[in-house]
Amino acid sequence: MEKLEYQTWELEQRLKALDEELDGWLNLTVNDVNYHRHHRQVESFVNLLRDIRAQVQPAADHPVEDAIDARERSKVVLGMFRIWEFLRGKLAQRREERFREYLPLADEYAWLCYRPIYDAGLKEPPLIYLNGGYSPYTLTRQAELQAESVPRELIRDRRLMAAMASLPFPVIGVPWYQVESLADLPVIGHEVGHSVEADLGLTGAIEAAVKGAVETARGGRWKPWCSELFADVYGCLGCGPAFVSSLASFLATEDAAFEHPDYPPNAVRFRFNLEVLRSLQYCAAADALSARWSGSFPLKAAHAEFIACNSAVAGALLDGVSLGRTPLRNAIPFAPLHKRAERLAGEAIGLDAIEAGEDMRTLVAAYRLGFDQLAESSDKDSFNNMLERLVRLKNAMTGALQPDLRAGESPHPMQLDEDRRRESGRARAQFWLKELRK
């Protein structure tokens, strides 16, 4: 072979290696019942890579021009492997016995929080994975799509929102040790909120709602907090007071003296979430959480002006931001399920049987509420033993899962509009091809 012919053959072999890797995972999600529910996620990711692949495939109208061209195309192929490893490693966690219980539960809860976006025909359901970050996060918190990385926590900008929007489904990391703590599941709703903001392009609407709720002089301080406040509201929608309890538990371990410009001070943030609960008619629960946790978040004199705006900001986000035609307040209603969650928590602690068929979000909330009751009423030595009472809720959660179907799942609406799906896929491919060629 001539030198250029050999370089073209070599590029084609590299592309073949990529094809075999992708085909292997597609076949796994078709043939292995434990991976059925991930088939469309894998398929959408593969379609993204194949749209990029089409840009480097040698063809009669797009031949390899010279050694430099061959090298640059090969770099893109390696970049595609790198993008694929980002997903592959997260899927592979589901092969480990220790994680086979937690990850499907986390996936299911994230799905139920994200479902309005799925129903709008935009993306596939979220994928949860375990990582070394201290707190849960979405891809919006890291600058690059890497196979192994922990994000620079607390950092976000508009370019990262674009990166998240250019993935075919949300990807959410949670700390490794959460496999032992189902009581922390509610915080996933906050991270789904970040995905919702990115996928629907809500940043402008969120900032406008917050700006309209505060006096102009204070608006500059509130603007950097908008994404976190919106995500907290979404977490409250996910499972009501159980989310705020989980959030308070996490915030209580933070350094109260440290304040990051992109996050409200913890004392302000905690009380903002109480106002969200009150706006959602969880008044008694908000009062109980205030009594339990306010001492952990002492107010400073400088906080007073923000506390005064919390209620208005909560209402503005709930009523002034919409998911399509649905006000945020009504996106994923949970209030009808909260009383049931309280009852289930009491039944579990009282060693009563938990019947099959309970709603997953109700069970997630019930577990947190039961956890809180036991934490308040038990000393350290007996707490672990008392936690065993919640195994009934855990079993009900796992019993509610189906290996190849999410709760209420139906064929993706995007399948009804193939042209729209392909156009969206090509746009994502162009985004990542540009990133790979930098």
C-alpha positions as CSV (number, residue, x, y, z in Angstrom):
1,M,0.0,0.0,0.0
2,E,1.0,3.6,-0.6
3,K,1.6,5.6,2.6
4,L,-1.7,7.5,2.3
5,E,-3.6,4.2,1.7
6,Y,-2.0,2.7,4.8
7,Q,-3.0,5.7,6.9
8,T,-6.5,5.5,5.6
9,W,-6.7,1.7,6.4
10,E,-5.3,2.4,9.9
11,L,-8.0,5.1,10.5
12,E,-10.7,2.6,9.4
13,Q,-9.4,0.0,11.8
14,R,-9.6,2.5,14.7
15,L,-13.1,3.3,13.7
16,K,-13.9,-0.5,13.6
17,A,-12.6,-0.8,17.2
18,L,-15.0,1.9,18.2
19,D,-17.9,0.2,16.4
20,E,-17.3,-3.1,18.0
21,E,-17.2,-1.5,21.5
22,L,-20.5,0.3,20.9
23,D,-22.2,-2.7,19.3
24,G,-21.2,-4.8,22.3
25,W,-22.9,-2.6,24.8
26,L,-26.0,-2.2,22.6
27,N,-26.3,-5.9,22.4
28,L,-25.8,-6.2,26.2
29,T,-28.7,-3.8,26.8
30,V,-30.9,-5.8,24.5
31,N,-30.0,-9.3,25.8
32,D,-29.3,-8.8,29.5
33,V,-32.5,-8.1,31.5
34,N,-30.5,-6.2,34.1
35,Y,-29.6,-3.7,31.4
36,H,-32.9,-3.4,29.5
37,R,-33.9,-0.1,31.1
38,H,-30.6,1.4,29.9
39,H,-31.0,0.5,26.3
40,R,-32.3,3.8,25.1
41,Q,-29.7,5.7,27.1
42,V,-27.0,3.7,25.4
43,E,-28.6,3.9,22.1
44,S,-28.9,7.7,22.3
45,F,-25.2,8.0,23.4
46,V,-24.2,5.7,20.5
47,N,-26.1,7.8,18.1
48,L,-24.3,10.9,19.4
49,L,-20.9,9.2,18.8
50,R,-22.0,7.9,15.4
51,D,-23.0,11.4,14.3
52,I,-19.5,12.5,15.3
53,R,-18.0,9.4,13.6
54,A,-19.6,10.4,10.3
55,Q,-17.4,13.5,10.2
56,V,-14.2,11.5,10.3
57,Q,-15.1,8.4,8.3
58,P,-13.1,8.2,5.0
59,A,-15.4,8.4,2.0
60,A,-15.2,9.1,-1.7
61,D,-16.3,12.7,-1.1
62,H,-14.3,13.1,2.1
63,P,-11.0,11.2,1.6
64,V,-8.0,11.4,3.9
65,E,-5.9,14.2,2.4
66,D,-2.5,13.7,4.0
67,A,-0.7,12.4,7.2
68,I,-1.8,15.5,9.2
69,D,-5.5,14.9,8.2
70,A,-5.2,11.2,9.2
71,R,-3.6,12.1,12.6
72,E,-6.3,14.7,13.4
73,R,-9.1,12.3,12.5
74,S,-7.5,9.6,14.7
75,K,-7.4,12.1,17.6
76,V,-11.1,12.6,17.2
77,V,-11.6,8.8,17.3
78,L,-9.7,8.7,20.6
79,G,-11.8,11.5,21.8
80,M,-14.9,9.5,21.0
81,F,-13.5,6.6,23.1
82,R,-13.0,9.1,25.8
83,I,-16.6,10.3,25.7
84,W,-17.8,6.7,25.6
85,E,-15.7,5.8,28.6
86,F,-17.5,8.5,30.5
87,L,-20.7,6.5,30.1
88,R,-19.2,3.0,30.0
89,G,-17.6,3.3,33.4
90,K,-20.9,4.4,34.9
91,L,-22.8,1.5,33.3
92,A,-20.2,-0.9,34.5
93,Q,-20.8,0.0,38.1
94,R,-24.1,-1.9,37.7
95,R,-22.2,-5.1,37.2
96,E,-20.9,-5.0,40.8
97,E,-23.1,-6.9,43.3
98,R,-22.7,-4.3,46.0
99,F,-24.2,-1.6,43.9
100,R,-27.0,-3.5,42.2
101,E,-29.5,-2.5,44.8
102,Y,-28.7,1.2,45.3
103,L,-28.1,2.4,41.7
104,P,-31.5,1.2,40.4
105,L,-33.3,2.9,43.3
106,A,-31.4,6.1,42.6
107,D,-32.1,5.8,38.9
108,E,-35.8,5.3,39.6
109,Y,-36.1,8.3,41.9
110,A,-34.2,10.6,39.5
111,W,-36.5,9.3,36.7
112,L,-39.6,10.2,38.6
113,C,-38.3,13.7,39.2
114,Y,-37.2,14.2,35.6
115,R,-40.3,12.7,34.0
116,P,-41.9,16.0,32.9
117,I,-38.8,16.6,30.7
118,Y,-38.9,13.2,29.3
119,D,-42.6,13.5,28.5
120,A,-41.7,16.7,26.6
121,G,-39.7,14.5,24.2
122,L,-36.3,16.1,25.0
123,K,-34.0,13.5,26.4
124,E,-33.7,10.0,27.9
125,P,-34.0,9.4,31.7
126,P,-31.1,10.4,34.0
127,L,-28.3,8.0,34.9
128,I,-26.9,7.9,38.4
129,Y,-23.4,6.8,39.2
130,L,-21.0,6.7,42.2
131,N,-18.0,8.9,42.4
132,G,-15.5,10.6,44.8
133,G,-17.2,14.0,45.0
134,Y,-18.3,15.1,48.5
135,S,-21.8,16.0,47.4
136,P,-24.0,15.0,44.5
137,Y,-23.5,16.9,41.3
138,T,-24.5,16.9,37.6
139,L,-22.2,17.3,34.7
140,T,-22.9,21.1,34.8
141,R,-20.4,21.3,37.6
142,Q,-17.4,20.2,35.6
143,A,-15.6,21.8,32.7
144,E,-14.8,18.8,30.6
145,L,-16.3,15.4,29.9
146,Q,-13.7,13.0,31.3
147,A,-13.7,9.3,32.0
148,E,-12.4,9.8,35.5
149,S,-12.8,13.2,37.3
150,V,-14.3,14.8,40.3
151,P,-15.8,18.2,39.5
152,R,-14.6,21.4,41.0
153,E,-17.5,21.5,43.3
154,L,-19.5,24.8,43.7
155,I,-18.4,26.0,40.2
156,R,-20.8,26.5,37.4
157,D,-21.1,28.8,34.3
158,R,-23.2,29.0,31.1
159,R,-20.7,27.0,29.1
160,L,-21.1,24.1,31.4
161,M,-24.9,24.4,31.0
162,A,-24.3,24.1,27.3
163,A,-22.2,20.9,27.8
164,M,-25.0,19.4,29.9
165,A,-27.6,20.3,27.3
166,S,-25.4,18.6,24.7
167,L,-25.6,15.2,26.3
168,P,-28.5,12.9,25.3
169,F,-29.5,12.4,29.0
170,P,-28.6,13.8,32.4
171,V,-25.7,12.3,34.3
172,I,-25.7,12.6,38.0
173,G,-22.9,11.6,40.4
174,V,-23.4,10.8,44.1
175,P,-20.8,10.0,46.7
176,W,-19.7,6.4,47.0
177,Y,-20.8,6.1,50.6
178,Q,-24.4,6.9,49.8
179,V,-24.8,3.2,48.9
180,E,-25.2,2.8,52.6
181,S,-27.6,5.7,53.1
182,L,-31.0,5.5,51.4
183,A,-31.9,8.5,53.7
184,D,-29.9,10.7,51.3
185,L,-31.8,9.8,48.2
186,P,-34.0,12.9,48.3
187,V,-31.0,15.2,47.5
188,I,-30.9,13.7,44.0
189,G,-34.0,15.8,43.3
190,H,-31.8,18.9,43.6
191,E,-29.4,17.6,41.0
192,V,-32.3,16.7,38.7
193,G,-33.3,20.4,39.0
194,H,-29.9,21.5,37.6
195,S,-30.5,19.2,34.6
196,V,-34.0,20.6,34.1
197,E,-32.6,24.1,34.0
198,A,-30.0,23.1,31.4
199,D,-32.3,21.0,29.3
200,L,-35.1,23.5,29.1
201,G,-32.9,26.5,28.9
202,L,-34.5,28.1,31.9
203,T,-31.6,30.2,33.2
204,G,-33.0,33.4,31.9
205,A,-36.5,32.8,33.2
206,I,-35.1,31.8,36.6
207,E,-33.0,34.9,36.9
208,A,-35.9,37.1,35.8
209,A,-38.2,35.6,38.4
210,V,-35.7,36.1,41.2
211,K,-34.9,39.6,40.0
212,G,-38.6,40.5,40.0
213,A,-39.0,39.3,43.6
214,V,-36.2,41.3,45.2
215,E,-35.4,45.0,45.3
216,T,-33.0,46.2,42.6
217,A,-30.4,47.1,45.1
218,R,-30.2,43.4,46.3
219,G,-30.5,41.8,42.9
220,G,-26.8,41.7,42.3
221,R,-26.3,39.4,45.3
222,W,-29.2,37.1,44.4
223,K,-28.3,36.5,40.7
224,P,-25.3,34.1,41.2
225,W,-27.6,32.0,43.6
226,C,-30.4,31.5,41.1
227,S,-29.4,28.0,39.8
228,E,-29.0,26.7,43.4
229,L,-32.3,28.2,44.5
230,F,-34.1,26.7,41.5
231,A,-32.6,23.3,42.2
232,D,-33.6,23.5,45.8
233,V,-37.2,24.3,44.8
234,Y,-37.1,21.3,42.5
235,G,-35.8,19.1,45.3
236,C,-38.7,20.3,47.4
237,L,-41.1,19.3,44.6
238,G,-39.5,15.9,44.5
239,C,-40.4,14.7,48.0
240,G,-41.4,17.7,50.0
241,P,-40.1,18.1,53.6
242,A,-37.9,15.0,53.3
243,F,-35.7,16.8,50.8
244,V,-35.2,19.8,53.2
245,S,-34.4,17.4,56.0
246,S,-31.7,15.8,53.8
247,L,-30.4,19.2,52.7
248,A,-30.2,20.5,56.3
249,S,-28.3,17.5,57.4
250,F,-25.7,18.0,54.7
251,L,-25.4,21.8,55.2
252,A,-25.0,21.4,58.9
253,T,-21.6,19.8,58.3
254,E,-20.4,22.7,56.2
255,D,-18.1,25.5,57.5
256,A,-20.6,28.2,58.5
257,A,-17.9,30.9,58.2
258,F,-17.2,30.0,54.5
259,E,-19.5,31.6,51.9
260,H,-19.2,30.9,48.2
261,P,-20.5,33.6,45.9
262,D,-22.5,31.1,43.8
263,Y,-24.3,29.8,46.9
264,P,-26.6,31.5,49.4
265,P,-25.2,31.5,52.9
266,N,-26.4,28.3,54.6
267,A,-28.5,30.2,57.1
268,V,-30.3,32.0,54.2
269,R,-30.5,28.8,52.1
270,F,-32.0,26.7,54.9
271,R,-34.7,29.3,55.6
272,F,-35.4,29.8,51.9
273,N,-36.2,26.1,51.7
274,L,-38.6,26.5,54.6
275,E,-40.4,29.2,52.7
276,V,-40.7,26.9,49.7
277,L,-42.3,24.3,51.9
278,R,-44.7,26.8,53.3
279,S,-45.6,28.0,49.8
280,L,-46.3,24.4,48.9
281,Q,-48.6,24.1,52.0
282,Y,-46.2,22.0,54.2
283,C,-46.5,24.5,57.0
284,A,-46.5,22.1,59.9
285,A,-43.5,20.2,58.5
286,A,-41.6,23.5,57.9
287,D,-42.2,24.6,61.5
288,A,-40.9,21.2,62.8
289,L,-37.8,21.5,60.6
290,S,-37.2,25.0,61.7
291,A,-37.4,23.9,65.4
292,R,-35.0,21.1,64.8
293,W,-32.4,22.7,62.6
294,S,-32.4,26.5,62.9
295,G,-29.9,26.4,65.7
296,S,-27.4,24.8,63.3
297,F,-27.7,27.8,61.0
298,P,-27.4,31.0,63.1
299,L,-28.3,34.2,61.4
300,K,-25.9,37.1,61.0
301,A,-27.1,40.7,60.8
302,A,-26.0,40.8,57.2
303,H,-28.5,38.0,56.4
304,A,-31.6,40.0,57.4
305,E,-32.2,41.6,54.0
306,F,-32.1,38.3,52.3
307,I,-34.3,36.5,54.8
308,A,-36.9,39.2,54.2
309,C,-37.0,38.2,50.5
310,N,-37.0,34.5,50.9
311,S,-40.8,34.1,50.7
312,A,-41.1,36.3,47.6
313,V,-38.3,34.5,45.8
314,A,-39.8,31.1,46.6
315,G,-43.2,32.2,45.2
316,A,-41.7,33.8,42.2
317,L,-39.8,30.6,41.2
318,L,-42.8,28.3,41.8
319,D,-45.3,30.5,39.9
320,G,-43.0,32.5,37.5
321,V,-41.1,29.7,36.0
322,S,-42.8,27.1,33.8
323,L,-41.9,23.7,32.4
324,G,-43.5,24.1,29.0
325,R,-47.0,25.2,29.8
326,T,-46.9,23.8,33.3
327,P,-46.0,26.2,36.2
328,L,-43.1,24.8,38.2
329,R,-45.4,24.5,41.2
330,N,-47.5,21.8,39.4
331,A,-44.7,20.0,37.6
332,I,-44.2,17.0,39.9
333,P,-46.8,17.4,42.7
334,F,-46.0,15.5,45.9
335,A,-48.3,17.1,48.5
336,P,-51.0,14.4,48.1
337,L,-48.3,11.8,48.9
338,H,-46.7,13.4,51.9
339,K,-49.3,12.3,54.5
340,R,-48.9,8.8,53.1
341,A,-45.2,9.0,53.5
342,E,-45.6,10.1,57.2
343,R,-47.9,7.2,57.8
344,L,-45.5,4.7,56.2
345,A,-42.6,6.0,58.2
346,G,-44.6,5.4,61.4
347,E,-45.7,1.9,60.3
348,A,-42.1,0.9,59.5
349,I,-40.8,2.1,62.9
350,G,-43.7,0.3,64.5
351,L,-42.7,-2.9,62.8
352,D,-45.9,-3.0,60.7
353,A,-45.8,-4.6,57.2
354,I,-45.5,-2.3,54.2
355,E,-47.8,-3.4,51.4
356,A,-46.5,-3.8,47.9
357,G,-47.4,-1.3,45.2
358,E,-46.5,1.9,47.1
359,D,-45.3,4.9,45.0
360,M,-41.5,5.2,44.9
361,R,-41.3,8.9,45.7
362,T,-43.6,8.2,48.7
363,L,-41.2,5.5,49.9
364,V,-38.1,7.6,49.4
365,A,-39.7,10.4,51.5
366,A,-41.0,7.8,54.1
367,Y,-37.5,6.4,54.6
368,R,-36.0,9.9,55.3
369,L,-38.9,10.8,57.6
370,G,-38.5,7.5,59.5
371,F,-34.7,8.0,59.6
372,D,-35.2,11.4,61.2
373,Q,-37.6,10.0,63.8
374,L,-35.1,7.4,64.8
375,A,-32.2,9.8,64.9
376,E,-34.1,12.1,67.2
377,S,-35.3,9.3,69.6
378,S,-32.2,7.0,69.7
379,D,-28.7,7.3,71.1
380,K,-25.7,6.5,69.0
381,D,-25.3,3.0,70.3
382,S,-28.9,1.9,69.5
383,F,-29.3,3.9,66.3
384,N,-27.9,1.3,64.0
385,N,-30.1,-1.4,65.5
386,M,-33.2,0.8,65.2
387,L,-32.4,1.6,61.5
388,E,-33.1,-2.1,60.8
389,R,-36.8,-1.2,61.3
390,L,-36.6,0.7,58.0
391,V,-35.7,-2.4,56.0
392,R,-39.4,-2.8,55.3
393,L,-39.3,0.5,53.4
394,K,-36.1,-0.5,51.6
395,N,-37.7,-3.8,50.6
396,A,-40.8,-2.0,49.3
397,M,-38.6,0.2,47.2
398,T,-36.7,-2.7,45.6
399,G,-39.9,-4.7,45.2
400,A,-41.4,-1.8,43.2
401,L,-38.6,-1.9,40.6
402,Q,-39.0,-3.7,37.3
403,P,-35.8,-4.7,35.6
404,D,-36.8,-3.5,32.2
405,L,-39.3,-0.7,32.8
406,R,-39.4,2.5,34.9
407,A,-42.6,3.5,36.7
408,G,-45.1,4.8,34.3
409,E,-42.7,4.6,31.4
410,S,-44.0,4.6,27.8
411,P,-42.3,4.8,24.4
412,H,-40.4,8.0,24.2
413,P,-42.4,10.8,22.6
414,M,-39.4,11.7,20.4
415,Q,-39.9,8.4,18.5
416,L,-43.0,10.1,17.0
417,D,-40.8,12.8,15.5
418,E,-37.7,11.2,14.0
419,D,-36.7,14.3,12.1
420,R,-36.7,16.3,15.4
421,R,-34.7,13.6,17.1
422,R,-32.0,13.4,14.4
423,E,-31.7,17.2,14.2
424,S,-31.2,17.4,18.0
425,G,-28.6,14.6,17.8
426,R,-26.7,16.3,15.0
427,A,-26.6,19.5,17.0
428,R,-25.1,17.7,20.0
429,A,-22.6,16.0,17.8
430,Q,-21.4,19.3,16.4
431,F,-20.9,20.6,19.9
432,W,-18.7,17.7,20.9
433,L,-16.9,17.5,17.6
434,K,-15.9,21.1,18.2
435,E,-14.8,20.3,21.7
436,L,-12.7,17.3,20.5
437,R,-10.9,19.4,17.9
438,K,-9.8,22.1,20.4
